[in-house]
């Protein structure tokens, strides 16, 4: 005789669903969080956007985003928060090159535990430079910023979505050229981000 599985889901509020599964007499209860707030009105910026997150050991979560008075202003920097023990830390500044807006952080954690935080700086997309900082202690401290591909413009490495690590260790970074028409491409690295090779545009 086939087992009957009964799933019951309740909507607790706009941010959370709860439910139970009856599997052959074994009842499992669960709760799914749809969203939660990182901070309230007390924050060091008026506006934030473009969040990226990774899961750390011990079920901690690290999230980064750009924030300032308004998107595109010179005071926009890269910020991050950590979720530990069910609580989010206050926003902390990860990168702030004075006098230029920051954009589109992308977090990535390599197998050796190194965390890479890519982001863009520049007033216009065609002039964007891709910058990189790293952490070897799960985001407690960060390296100095360095340019990902020195002298290049328009955005190298991951533009806003996470890079993909292939089985052979190659990094593939989804990217795009944004002008009158947007064209996608992948930026590839075979040496963990030390050098990058642009693939042909996908039109």
N, C-alpha and C positions, 0 to 999 in steps of 0.2 A: 504494500500500500504506500502510495506517495505521501510524503510529509506535506502538511499544509502550513504555509508561511503567512502570518498575518502581520502587516505593518500598519501602525497607527501613528499619524503625525499631527501634532498640535502647533499652532502658531501662537507663541507666547506674546510676542510684540513685533514691531517692525524690524528688530535686529536679531531675533532668535527664534528657532524652531526646536521643539522637543518631541520625542516620540518613543515608541517601544516596538520591538520585534518579538513575536512569539514564534519560535522555531522548534516545532515538535515538543512543546511544553517548556522549553528553555526561553525565558524572557530576558531580553537585553534592552536596557534603556539608553537613550542617547540624546545629545543636545547639539544643535548646529548653530553656530553664530554666523549671521549673515554679514554684519558689520559692527564695529565698535569705534568709539572716538579715542584718538590718541591724546588729545588735549582739549581744553575748553577755551574760554575767551582770554585767559592769561597765557599769552604766547608772545615770542619776540618778533613777530612779523604779522602783517595784515592779511597776507595771501600766501597760500602754498599750493603746489600742484605736482603732477608727474611722479607719483610714489612708486617705489620699487622695494621688494622685500625678499629676505632669505630666511630659512630656518637654520638656527644655530644648534649646537649640542645642548642637551638638557632641555629641549623644547623651547628655548628662547627664540624670539623673533627680532630681527633687525630690519628696520624700514628707513629708507632715505627719500628725500623729496627736496625740491627747491622752494625757497620762501623769501619774501621781502615785502616792500610796500605794494608792488604790483608786478606781474609778469613782464619781463623785459626791462625793468629798471636796473640802474647800476648797483643798487644795494641788494639785489637778489643773490643769495648764497645757497650752498648745499647744506642741508640739515639732516640729522638722523635721530631716531628714537629707538629704544630697546624695550621689549616686553619680557619681563621676568617675574615669575611668581604671580601671574595674572594682572600685573600692573605695568603701565607704560611710563618710561622715564620722561622727564622734561626734554624738550627739543635741545639738541646740542649741535654746534656748528662743526661740520666736517671739512669744508673748503670755502674760502672766501678770498678771491683775487680782487683787490680793491679796484673800483671804478669800471667794472664790466659785469654785465648780467651773466648768471649761471643758468644752465638748462639741463633737463632730461638725465637725471642720475640713473645709472644701471648697476645693480649689485650682482656680484657673482662670487661663489665660494668654490675654490679648487679642492681637489681631493686631499691635498696636503694641509688643508685648513686655512690657507691664505685667502683673505677676502679682497676682492678687487672692486673698486668703486669708480666707474667711468662717468664722466659728465662733460658737458659742452660749455664753452664760454664764447661770448661775442655778441655784437648788437644785431647783426643780420645773419640769417642762416648760411649764405654763401661764404661768410667770413668766420664761421664757427671753427674753433679749435677743440679737439678732443683732449681732455685732461684725465689723469689717472692718479688715484691714491690707493694705497694698500694697507691692510692691517693683518698682523700675525697673532693678535690676541683677541680675536672675535669681536673686533670693533671697539675695544677699549681705547686704543690709540691708533693714530693714522700717520702714514708717511707724509713727506712733503709732496706737493703736486708736481707732476711732470707732464710734458706734452706726449701724447701717445705716438704720433707720427710727426716728428719735428718738421715744421715749415709747411705742413699740409693744411688745407682749408676746406670747409664745407661739411666736416664731420666724418671721422674715421672710427672704426670699431663699432660697437653697438650704439645705434642712434637713440632708441628708447626701449627696445625689447631685449630680453636676456639673450646672451650668447649661448650657443649650443656646443657641448663638448662631444666630439665623435669618439667611437670606440678606440681609435688609434691615437687619441689625445689632441687632435686638431680642434682648434676653436673656430666656429663659424659665427660671425656677428651679423645679424640682420641690419641693413642700413638702407639709406635712400638718398637720392639727389633731388632736392626740392627747389624747383624753379617754376616756370610757367606750367610744366608738366612734372609730375613726380614719378621717378623711375627707381625701382628697387635694385639692390645688389647685395652680395655678401662680401664681407671683409674677412679674410682667413689668416690665422696665425698658427704656425707649426711649432712655435717655441714659447708657448704660454705668454703671448702678448709682447714679446720683445720686438718682433718685426711683423708687418702686416702686408697682405697681398690682396688687391681689389680684383674681384671677378667681374665679368662682363655685365653691363646693365641689363636688367630684365624690363623690356619695354612693353 
